Amino acid sequence: MVKSLIETAPNRIDLWQVDLAADQAGLCESVLSADESLRAEKFAFSKDRDTFVRSRAALRLILSRYLNCQAGELEFQYNEHGKPRLQFPSIGGPGFNLSHSGEEAVIAIARGRNVGVDMSILPGTGDQNLEWLAVAKRSFSPAEQTLLFALPAASQERMFYLIWSQKEAYTKGIGEGYRYGFQRFTVAVDARGGTGLIADEKNPRHVGEWQLTRIDTGRDSIAVLAYDGPQGPRIRKLELRLNSSAESIVEISANSEWTD
């Protein structure tokens, strides 16, 4: 039973991949709270609205299986930076975080630790958009910029997304997001794909307390998980598919498990 996964695995982090392309926005909206529905209505474009509805519904459906309740019963409270945590049925509850890009989402669930996750869909090979270059110069630390721009030009854009996802996952994990100051900490810039927190001016102790690990999504994307607490957790990857009826809205398949 999926609802007992957290209770039986205190040193496990579950990573859920969700395909948001399923045309079930109306069904998913039925499990949202009033404030989430209000947020959904504020999107100017229906595609963005549907992505928000499906990703929030997926988060609720997954959490409900851990907490043995209905998805619509969950209540969240938010910190000053907008990061949610459970308020009902269990104050605090498991740590969780959601990221979506395009028609894909990744959700991290853990007990006894904070987690952050970020996913970026990589641009196509013919895409000549250089917006990432300005973002790197504006948002990356001096050390990250030096290492990034020392790489061969053909490798820089892909490395940009790996750096960005590390920084997003870390700041989401600590509950502050971009306002934390992306230039004030440094993550790994490794042509071999290595990840990690290298330095943090605001909280130097975090270097030993937080781990960053790249997640293979099996798609043309880059995803990174950030977590604190004991090292060496078991990481399990699962999938959630949104189907055509309320009775069978969730299908779960456990794909793989490894020790970080």
Buried (B, 14 or more C-beta within 10 A) or exposed (E): EBEEBBEEBEBBBBBBBBBBEBEBBEBBBEBBBEEBEEBBEEBEEEEEBBBBBBBBBBBBBBBBBBBEBEBBEBEBEEEEBEBBBBBEBEEEBBBBBBBBBBBBBBBBBBBEBBBBBBBBBBBEEEEEEEEBBEEBEEBBBEBBBEBBBEBEEEEBBBBBBBBBBBBBBBBBBBBBBEEBBBBEBBBBBBEEEEBBBBEBEEBEEBBEBBBBBBBEBEBEBBBBBBBBBEEEBEBBBBBBBBEEEEEEBBEEEEEEEEEE
